[in-house]
Amino acid sequence: MDFGGPAVESAIEAYGVGMKYRRGWALRDCSFRLPAGRICGLVGPNGAGKTTLMNIAVNLLQPTDGTLKVFGAAPESTEAIHRVAFLAQEKPMFRRFTVAETLRMGRELNPGWDQEAAENLVRAGNVPMKAKVGTLSGGQRTRVAFALAFGKRPDLLVLDEPMSDLDPLVRHELMNTLMAEATQNGTTVLLSSHMLSELENVCDFLLVMSSGGLRLAGGVDEILRAHVQVNGVVEGGQGNNWSQGPAQGAPAELAGHTVVEYCTNGREATALVRPNGPVVGPWQTVTPNLEDLLLSYLRCPDAPPLITREAHVPARTPGSNGSRTVAA
């Protein structure tokens, strides 16, 4: 099938990206594109390869295989470095610096620095400018870290579980601030998070990883439209049977469809399905919510992957910039 070229600029394009450590592969043959201007949730269990992928995108790691481009440039290029900001889960900052000194450092290191935007983010949380970073609460340190990231005025903001240590109220406040800033400035956001319900309210694009591979990639609306949740009654069902692979134990009526997950509870059966035409039989069908869909893919990592048209990278010839050919 010919997926054609991208309709808009790509913030990230990955071509067969792989990363191998001494203990084994952290990423294998990862190919996708993230269109510019999207807010993308990066989802997967611990050890899925999310942080490795982010570190490659922000030039902290060099991939073993394949290539990755940021706005068409190599991550180590000056162009990419100036357009990207990264906020790690640990939020490393100099503890003996005051907040004002931390923002001054950001101004001196980044040519496109927006001092007003950085100070506004800090003051919105009533963080004292003269306080040392090491004396701040977790929420205050996270706000200063966000100020450093947004003060750079990046085109791509990469966030690796930045709010995992915050209480729900502070996390909600900072997430709203993040979304408002990103929307106002057209910033592309790549956000890794285990808070699935939170992603449903903020993300319009998804990357789902498992065991170093890509399982889902594309716009949230398109991914949801590609699935249905079916419910019905089966004869002879007993107990619970949560499948660990696609279509395990699924009835014949679903055989012509891609079954991501099938489970029974007594005589009641539920399945997440990518339908290939109408679903016939004694089934009720509903559109799944995003959290239920993601949980099914996380429970069934061997389900066939789905990379939507929008998330496909254009094919490249073998050996071009060290990349592999990407089959459409």
N, C-alpha and C positions, 0 to 999 in steps of 0.2 A: 504493500500500500504506500502511496506517495503522500507524505505528510506536508511536503512543501516547506518553505522557509518561514521564519518567525515573522509575525505581523508587527511586532514592536521590538525595540531594543532589548537585548538580554542583559540582565544584571549579572547573572552567572551562567556559563555554559560549561558542562563537564562532559568530557569524552573518554569513556572507558577508564575512569580514574580508579586506581587501586593503590592500597598502602599496606605494605607488609612489614611487620615487626619480627623480632626473633621468635616470639611465641606463635606467630601465624599472621594471617591476613585480617586486618581491621576493616578494609574496604576491598570490594571486588567488582570490577567492571561497572562502575557507577556512571551512568550517562543521563543527563537531563538538562533542561534550561529553566531558569527562573526569570520570567519577564520583569523588566524594570517597572517600578511603581507598585509592586504587589507587597502584601504583608503575608509572609510565608511561615507556617508552622512546621517545624522539624520535629518529628515524633519517632520514638522507638524505645525499646527497653535499654537498660544500662548495657554497655558493650556492643551496641548495634553499629557504631561507627559514626555517630552524630558529631562528636567533638573532633574526631579526626578529620571529617569533611570540612568542618568550620575552620580548623587550623590550616588546612590546605588553602582555603579561600582567602584567608587573611595573611598568608605568607609565613606562617609559623612552622609549616612542614612542607617538604617537597614530595610529591607522590612517587611511588615506585613505578607505577604504570599510568599511561594516559596523560591528558592535559586538562587544565581548568583555566578558564578565562573569566576575568572580571571586567565587565563593560568592554569586552573585546581585547583586553590587555592582560599580560601575564601578572599574577599576583605580586611578584617581586618588582614590577616596574614602578617608576615614580608616579605615573598616571594613576595606577590602581591604588597605590598606597595613600595618595591624597584623597581618593574618593571613598575610602572604606574606613569605618570605625568598628572596633571590636570590644565587646564587654564580656569578660569571662566570669564564670560563677564566683571565683575567688575575689574579683574586683580589686586587683593589686594596686595599691597607692602607697605613697610614702607616709607612714604613720606620724612622723614628726613635722610634716608640713601642715601649715594652717590651710583652711579651705581657700582663702584668698591666694596663698602661695601655690596651691594645686591648680587653680584656674589660671594663674599667671604662667605656670609651666605649660599648660595647654595652649595658651596664646602664643608663647615663644616657639613652640614646636610645630604649630600648624598654621600655614600661610593663610588659610581661609577662615580663621577663627572668628566666631561671633561671641564677643564678650557679653553683650547684653542678654543674648539667649541663655548663656550658661549661668549668669548671675540670677536671671529670673527663675530658672529651675531650682536653684539653691534656695532663694528667698521664699519661694512658694511653700517650702517645707519648714520655714522658720529655722534654718540652719545657720548658726552664727559664722560669719566670715572669718572671725579671728580664732575660732576653735581649731585645735589640732585634729587631724583626721583620726588619730588613734583614740580620741576621747568620744567620738560620735557613736550613736546607736547604729544598729544594722540598717534600719530604714534611712537614716541620715547619710550613712556612707554610700548606700545604693543611689540615693538622690544625687550626691556629688559625682559618683561614677557616671550616671546618666548625663549630668551636666557636661562632663568632659567629652562624652561621646557626641552629644548633640551640638556642643560648642564647635566641634570640628566641621559641622555642616556637611556630613557625609552624604553621598548618594546611595551608599549601601551600609546599613547598620546591622551588624552580626551580634546576636545576643545568645550566650550559652547559659541557660538556666539562671538569669541574673536576679530573679526574685524568689528563689526557692527557700531562702532563709527568713522571709518576711512574714508577718502576720497578715491575715486575709484583708484587713482594712487598708493597710499601707500598700499591699500588693495591688489591690483594686485601684487605689488612687494613682500609683505610679504607672499602671497599665493604661489608664485613661490619659495620663500625661503623654505617655509614649505614642499612643494612637493619634492624639491631637497634633503633636509635633510632626509625626510622620505624614499625616494627611495634609497639613498645611504646607510642608516643604517638598512633597512628592518623594519622600525617602523610601527606598526599598528596604524592607526589614526581613531578616532571616532569624527566626526566634525558636530556639530549642526549649521545650517545656514538657513536663509530665502532667501538667494540669489540663486535661483534655477538655473539660467543660469551659475553661477559660479561653482556649483557642477558638472554640466555636463562635464566640462573640467578637473576635478581633481579626481572624485570619480569612483571607480570600484565596489562598493558595496553600497546598500541602506537599510535603515530602515525608514519606513514611519509610523507615529503614528497619531491617532486621538482619542480624548475623552478617553485617557488612554489605548487604545488598539493598537495592531500592525496591520497595513493594508497591508503593503508590506515589504518583506524582501528577499534579495538575490543579486546576482551579477547583475550589470547594464545591461550587454549584454543579459543575460538570461531573465530578466524582459522585456526588449524591444522586444525580439523575441516572447514573449508570448502574445503580444498585436498587434492589427492593428487598424488604424484609417480608418473608412469607410465614404465615402461621396457620396451623391446622391440627387435625386429629389423625393419628395413625393407629392402625390396629396392632395389638400385641406389644405396644410400647411399655417398658418397665423401667422404673428408676430414672436416674440421670445419666446422660451420655453426651458429655461435652467432647466434640471431636477435636483431635489435634492435627488435623490435616483436612484439605478441601474434600467435600463430598463423602466423607466417611459415614457410612450407614444411611445416606440420603435415599429416599424412595425413587422409584423409576420415573415418576412424573417430572422430577427435576433433572433427569439425566442429560437433557439437551442444553442445560444451562451451566454456567460456571458457578459452582457452589463454593463460597468462601468458607462458610461455617454452617454446620448442621448439628442441632442438639435436640434432645427429647427430655421431657419431664413427665413420667407416666405416659399417658396417651397424647399429651400435647407436644407438638414439634414446632421448632422455629429454625429458620434458615436465613442467612444473608446470601443473596444471589445476585450475580450479574446476568440478567436475562438475555437470552438470544431469541427474542420474540415473546409472544404472550406466555404467561405462566398458567398452565391449565391444571385442572384437578381441584380437589376440595381445599383450596388455599385462599386465605385472605392476604392481600398484599398492601403494604404501606411503605412510604418512603422512610428510610432509617434516619435518625438524627446523627450528627457527626460523631458524638461520643460513642454511641453504640457501634457505628461502623468501624471506628478506629480500634475499639476493643476487640472486635472480631478479627481484624487483621493482626493485631498483636497476639491474640491467642492462637492464631493459625498462621505461623510465619511461612509455611510452605504453600499457601494459596497462590495461584497464578498472579503475577504482578499486573498492574494497570498503569500505563504511562499514557496520559491523554495527549491529544494532538498538540495542545498548547505547550506541553512540557517536553516534547521531543526535540532533540537537537538536530540540526540539518546534517545530512550525511557528509562526511569528509573523506577524501581519498587516503589510502594507506600511506603512512609516512609523512603526511602533512603536519608540520610542527610537532612531530612525535606522537600524534594521536592515532587512534584506530578508526576503522570504518565503522560508522554507526548504522545499523540496519534499520530501515524505516518500517 
